[in-house]
Amino acid sequence: MNGATEPRSQAEQDVAKEATYGSFPLLKQERIWSAADFSWVNLSLAIATWAFLTGGSTVLLVGFTDGIAAMLIGNSIGLAIMALGSVVLSQRLGVEQYRALKSVFGIVGVGIVVFVIVLLIEMGWTSLLGVMFGRAFSEISNQGFGTHLDQFGPLVTVFALAAIFVGWIILARGPVTISKLNRFIAPGLLVVVALMMVLLMSQYSWDDLLAAKPASPFPDTQLNFMMAVEFNLGAGLSWWPVMGTLARLTRGPRAALWPSFTGILVGTVVAQIVGMAAGLLLGEADPTTWMVPLGGPILGVLTLLFVGFANVGSMASIAYSTVLAVKQSSGRALSRLRWPVLAAAFLALPAVLSFFPAFMYQEFMTFVVISGAFIAAICGVIIADYFILRRQVVPLRALYASGPEDPLRFTGGVNIAALVSVAVSSVFYLWVYNPITLETQGIFRYGTATIPAVLIAIVCYLVLNTLLYVRRGRGAYGQPDIFAAAGRK
């Protein structure tokens, strides 16, 4: 009797491990995060140091009151598009986001999206967190030990590499460890953000803050405002690569959807407001440069220590989703690698970028906007496929099928309509708003670049996909799950 029970228990453990670190759908009992857990995870992610940098970048264009409006509008719309394009699909199926996207792009198409777009975006965000960690500890050294370390010098890279290594240790232990860590980090970050704002306003008045002028705006105030909105739209959309995979760990749709929107929105906007206030009053948004002088050698250093280690938790959460995406999209090439090895292989890429800390900071705004251009197009295609064509019904077993009988094979594993729509929408976005030259078209002043790009992606995909697949009975649109039906016989 005992001999029969033990193998089954081991098998169940193996299946649970594959669900957490691989492609299997999660069972109800394996969904470990409540709405509160997911909210803490999202708050911890949102109040990472990049939020301060986003707020500080906004003041290049607008003042304090216009900046708050731009942040609320941009993040709200961006997060809504992001949640519809990731959270709903993955949570409902309990499937890792990039496995679920086989129903949209095809198995080969998902690989193209991951290795051409997602991997590059997440490398950028992860390396940025590491560089911010390095800047924090360089400033601690300067204030605590009287050193004179350059904020973009070689020791920043050394500290960044140390942060990446600690992030790997956390990541190797899986999502349970990440969740436990964020239960501690998220409330602490809320306290830290409030403390930062109090310290700022103890040195300046509200009149000073409201009267402060943006750093380098264009003569056209409406254009400045729309650029600020677009930048924050990109910040909201930037959560797409990680949110679906994290959301599948939640216990129900409400535990996924609302925390993914409100948790990120509240955390992001609160931290951005502090960064914006610092940018306007001090000329520097990054707390690694002003926290110690403002808070004093003890309080300032302790605060920077906490913010620095919070970045490591954010890094682990981002890397978890990205490593799963790479594993799912690589076929058999990487499927046999142990999880810690695969995690190390991914983190080696942002480690290389950490050798260029100044570049990561100087090109931050351009990086966010360009990332948003591609993510907006991807989300538009997903929304059109999942909500309009499939009506929220995806053949679950077909996600794991292969070969000529795979109903989600499309054209050699690629949904041509999806990739063409992403390309058309992205090109349109960059035509409406070029983040490198800052040239814009007339439509940008009234509708941003993101909103029309999403609409174009939806329309283009509906037309092309109907012509290529729906009318020809390919892609399992409007059909029962033939694999599930076969399993019941």
ZAMARGU-4260 file (C-alpha; in steps of 0.2 Angstrom, whole numbers, plus 5000, padded with zeros to 4 digits):
<rodrens>
0) 5000/5000/5000 | 5014/5012/5005 | 5024/5007/4990 | 5009/5012/4978 | 5006/5028/4987
5) 5024/5035/4986 | 5026/5034/4967 | 5010/5043/4964 | 5015/5057/4977 | 5032/5059/4968
10) 5022/5060/4951 | 5011/5073/4958 | 5026/5083/4964 | 5034/5081/4946 | 5018/5088/4938
15) 5017/5102/4950 | 5035/5107/4947 | 5032/5107/4928 | 5017/5118/4931 | 5027/5130/4941
20) 5043/5130/4930 | 5036/5123/4914 | 5021/5123/4902 | 5008/5113/4912 | 4992/5121/4917
25) 4990/5125/4935 | 4977/5116/4945 | 4966/5125/4957 | 4976/5120/4972 | 4992/5125/4964
30) 4987/5143/4962 | 4995/5150/4977 | 4992/5169/4977 | 4976/5177/4984 | 4971/5194/4978
35) 4981/5201/4993 | 4997/5191/4988 | 4996/5197/4970 | 4993/5215/4976 | 5009/5215/4986
40) 5018/5207/4972 | 5012/5221/4960 | 5015/5235/4973 | 5033/5229/4975 | 5035/5229/4956
45) 5028/5246/4954 | 5037/5255/4967 | 5054/5249/4960 | 5066/5263/4957 | 5061/5264/4939
50) 5045/5272/4944 | 5054/5287/4952 | 5064/5288/4936 | 5048/5288/4925 | 5041/5303/4936
55) 5057/5312/4934 | 5057/5310/4915 | 5039/5317/4915 | 5045/5334/4921 | 5055/5336/4906
60) 5039/5340/4897 | 5026/5346/4910 | 5024/5354/4927 | 5017/5346/4943 | 4998/5346/4940
65) 4999/5342/4922 | 5011/5328/4926 | 4999/5320/4938 | 4985/5321/4925 | 4997/5313/4912
70) 5002/5300/4924 | 4984/5295/4928 | 4978/5295/4910 | 4993/5287/4903 | 4995/5273/4916
75) 4976/5270/4917 | 4974/5267/4898 | 4991/5258/4896 | 4987/5246/4911 | 4969/5243/4904
80) 4976/5238/4887 | 4990/5227/4895 | 4977/5218/4907 | 4966/5214/4892 | 4981/5208/4882
85) 4988/5197/4895 | 4980/5194/4912 | 4963/5188/4907 | 4969/5174/4895 | 4982/5167/4906
90) 4973/5167/4922 | 4957/5159/4915 | 4967/5145/4907 | 4980/5143/4921 | 4993/5142/4908
95) 5009/5152/4906 | 5007/5167/4895 | 5018/5162/4881 | 5010/5145/4880 | 4993/5152/4879
100) 4998/5164/4865 | 5001/5149/4854 | 4982/5152/4850 | 4986/5169/4844 | 5003/5168/4835
105) 5006/5149/4833 | 5020/5140/4841 | 5033/5147/4830 | 5026/5164/4830 | 5027/5165/4849
110) 5045/5161/4847 | 5048/5175/4835 | 5038/5187/4847 | 5048/5181/4862 | 5066/5181/4855
115) 5064/5197/4844 | 5054/5208/4856 | 5051/5201/4873 | 5069/5196/4877 | 5076/5213/4872
120) 5063/5223/4882 | 5066/5212/4898 | 5084/5213/4896 | 5083/5232/4897 | 5072/5233/4912
125) 5082/5220/4922 | 5099/5228/4918 | 5091/5245/4923 | 5086/5238/4940 | 5104/5232/4942
130) 5111/5249/4938 | 5100/5257/4950 | 5105/5245/4963 | 5123/5249/4959 | 5120/5268/4960
135) 5111/5266/4977 | 5126/5257/4984 | 5139/5269/4977 | 5130/5283/4985 | 5129/5274/5001
140) 5148/5272/5000 | 5150/5290/4996 | 5140/5296/5011 | 5145/5282/5024 | 5163/5280/5020
145) 5168/5297/5012 | 5172/5289/4995 | 5170/5298/4979 | 5163/5285/4967 | 5156/5290/4950
150) 5138/5287/4949 | 5141/5279/4932 | 5158/5272/4936 | 5165/5254/4936 | 5159/5251/4954
155) 5141/5254/4949 | 5143/5239/4937 | 5151/5229/4951 | 5136/5232/4962 | 5124/5229/4948
160) 5132/5212/4944 | 5130/5208/4963 | 5112/5213/4962 | 5109/5201/4947 | 5118/5187/4957
165) 5106/5189/4972 | 5091/5190/4960 | 5097/5174/4953 | 5097/5166/4970 | 5079/5172/4973
170) 5073/5167/4956 | 5081/5149/4957 | 5069/5146/4972 | 5053/5150/4962 | 5037/5160/4964
175) 5034/5155/4982 | 5050/5164/4988 | 5046/5179/4977 | 5029/5180/4985 | 5035/5179/5003
180) 5048/5192/4999 | 5036/5204/4992 | 5024/5203/5007 | 5039/5211/5016 | 5045/5223/5003
185) 5029/5230/4997 | 5022/5238/5013 | 5040/5244/5017 | 5041/5253/5000 | 5024/5262/5004
190) 5032/5268/5020 | 5048/5273/5011 | 5039/5283/4997 | 5028/5292/5010 | 5044/5296/5020
195) 5053/5303/5004 | 5038/5314/5000 | 5038/5321/5018 | 5057/5324/5018 | 5055/5333/5001
200) 5041/5344/5007 | 5050/5348/5024 | 5062/5357/5013 | 5051/5365/5001 | 5033/5372/5000
205) 5018/5367/4990 | 5019/5384/4981 | 5037/5380/4976 | 5032/5363/4969 | 5017/5370/4960
210) 5027/5385/4953 | 5042/5374/4947 | 5044/5373/4928 | 5047/5358/4917 | 5065/5356/4912
215) 5065/5356/4893 | 5048/5357/4885 | 5043/5361/4868 | 5034/5378/4864 | 5018/5369/4861
220) 5010/5365/4878 | 4997/5353/4871 | 5011/5343/4862 | 5021/5343/4878 | 5006/5336/4888
225) 5002/5322/4875 | 5021/5317/4875 | 5020/5315/4893 | 5004/5305/4892 | 5012/5294/4878
230) 5027/5291/4889 | 5016/5285/4903 | 5006/5275/4892 | 5022/5266/4887 | 5026/5263/4906
235) 5009/5255/4908 | 5011/5244/4893 | 5028/5239/4899 | 5020/5227/4912 | 5013/5216/4898
240) 5028/5203/4896 | 5027/5198/4915 | 5009/5201/4920 | 5001/5186/4912 | 5013/5173/4918
245) 5011/5180/4936 | 4992/5181/4935 | 4991/5163/4932 | 4997/5160/4950 | 4981/5168/4957
250) 4966/5159/4963 | 4952/5168/4953 | 4949/5181/4939 | 4946/5195/4952 | 4962/5190/4961
255) 4971/5193/4945 | 4962/5207/4936 | 4960/5220/4949 | 4977/5219/4958 | 4985/5219/4941
260) 4977/5235/4937 | 4975/5244/4954 | 4990/5238/4962 | 5001/5243/4948 | 4992/5259/4945
265) 4993/5265/4964 | 5011/5259/4966 | 5017/5267/4950 | 5008/5284/4952 | 5013/5286/4970
270) 5031/5283/4966 | 5030/5293/4950 | 5023/5308/4960 | 5038/5308/4972 | 5050/5306/4957
275) 5042/5320/4948 | 5042/5332/4964 | 5061/5328/4966 | 5064/5331/4948 | 5055/5348/4949
280) 5063/5354/4965 | 5080/5346/4965 | 5083/5343/4947 | 5086/5324/4950 | 5072/5311/4951
285) 5083/5296/4956 | 5083/5294/4975 | 5100/5287/4974 | 5107/5304/4972 | 5096/5314/4984
290) 5090/5303/4997 | 5105/5303/5009 | 5108/5322/5008 | 5090/5325/5011 | 5087/5311/5024
295) 5104/5312/5033 | 5117/5299/5035 | 5107/5286/5045 | 5089/5288/5038 | 5095/5291/5021
300) 5107/5276/5020 | 5094/5264/5028 | 5081/5270/5015 | 5093/5267/5001 | 5097/5250/5007
305) 5079/5245/5007 | 5075/5253/4990 | 5091/5244/4983 | 5086/5227/4989 | 5068/5230/4983
310) 5075/5232/4966 | 5082/5214/4967 | 5064/5207/4971 | 5057/5216/4956 | 5071/5209/4946
315) 5067/5191/4951 | 5048/5194/4947 | 5053/5200/4930 | 5065/5187/4926 | 5053/5173/4932
320) 5041/5177/4918 | 5055/5180/4905 | 5064/5164/4909 | 5047/5154/4907 | 5044/5163/4890
325) 5061/5158/4884 | 5059/5140/4890 | 5042/5139/4881 | 5047/5147/4865 | 5063/5137/4862
330) 5056/5120/4859 | 5067/5106/4864 | 5083/5117/4863 | 5082/5123/4881 | 5068/5112/4889
335) 5080/5100/4897 | 5090/5113/4906 | 5087/5114/4925 | 5078/5130/4930 | 5093/5138/4940
340) 5104/5135/4924 | 5091/5143/4913 | 5088/5158/4925 | 5107/5161/4925 | 5108/5160/4906
345) 5095/5174/4905 | 5102/5185/4918 | 5119/5184/4909 | 5111/5195/4896 | 5107/5210/4907
350) 5123/5208/4916 | 5132/5213/4899 | 5121/5228/4898 | 5126/5234/4916 | 5143/5238/4909
355) 5135/5253/4901 | 5126/5261/4915 | 5126/5279/4908 | 5118/5273/4891 | 5104/5264/4901
360) 5099/5280/4910 | 5101/5292/4895 | 5091/5282/4884 | 5077/5277/4897 | 5063/5288/4889
365) 5067/5282/4871 | 5067/5264/4877 | 5050/5265/4886 | 5042/5273/4871 | 5049/5261/4858
370) 5044/5246/4869 | 5027/5253/4871 | 5025/5254/4852 | 5028/5235/4850 | 5018/5230/4865
375) 5003/5240/4860 | 5002/5231/4843 | 5004/5214/4851 | 4990/5218/4864 | 4979/5224/4850
380) 4981/5207/4841 | 4978/5197/4857 | 4962/5207/4861 | 4955/5204/4843 | 4959/5186/4843
385) 4954/5181/4861 | 4939/5193/4864 | 4932/5195/4846 | 4936/5179/4836 | 4937/5166/4850
390) 4925/5174/4861 | 4936/5169/4876 | 4935/5151/4872 | 4953/5143/4868 | 4955/5124/4865
395) 4966/5120/4880 | 4973/5103/4874 | 4977/5111/4857 | 4990/5122/4866 | 5000/5106/4868
400) 4997/5098/4852 | 5010/5096/4838 | 5012/5090/4820 | 5001/5092/4805 | 4985/5088/4816
405) 4988/5103/4827 | 4972/5114/4825 | 4983/5129/4830 | 4996/5126/4817 | 4991/5140/4806
410) 5004/5141/4792 | 5019/5131/4797 | 5017/5136/4816 | 5015/5154/4812 | 4999/5165/4812
415) 5004/5176/4797 | 4990/5188/4801 | 4996/5191/4818 | 5014/5195/4814 | 5009/5206/4799
420) 4997/5215/4810 | 5010/5218/4824 | 5022/5225/4810 | 5009/5236/4802 | 5003/5243/4819
425) 5021/5246/4825 | 5026/5255/4809 | 5011/5266/4811 | 5015/5270/4829 | 5033/5275/4825
430) 5026/5286/4810 | 5014/5295/4821 | 5027/5297/4835 | 5046/5295/4832 | 5054/5294/4850
435) 5071/5296/4843 | 5068/5312/4832 | 5053/5317/4842 | 5044/5321/4826 | 5025/5319/4827
440) 5010/5318/4815 | 4994/5329/4818 | 4984/5314/4825 | 4996/5313/4840 | 4990/5329/4847
445) 4973/5322/4850 | 4974/5303/4851 | 4992/5299/4856 | 5001/5285/4845 | 4996/5270/4856
450) 4977/5271/4855 | 4976/5272/4836 | 4990/5259/4834 | 4980/5247/4845 | 4964/5250/4835
455) 4974/5247/4818 | 4981/5231/4825 | 4963/5225/4830 | 4956/5230/4813 | 4971/5223/4803
460) 4971/5207/4812 | 4952/5204/4810 | 4953/5207/4791 | 4968/5196/4788 | 4964/5182/4800
465) 4947/5180/4793 | 4953/5179/4775 | 4968/5168/4779 | 4961/5156/4793 | 4943/5159/4799
470) 4935/5157/4782 | 4945/5142/4778 | 4941/5133/4794 | 4959/5134/4801 | 4964/5139/4818
475) 4950/5131/4828 | 4939/5146/4828 | 4921/5143/4833 | 4924/5125/4835 | 4924/5113/4850
480) 4940/5107/4858 | 4942/5091/4848 | 4956/5085/4860 | 4945/5087/4875 | 4931/5078/4865
485) 4942/5064/4861 | 4947/5062/4879 | 4929/5059/4885 | 4926/5044/4873
</rodrens>
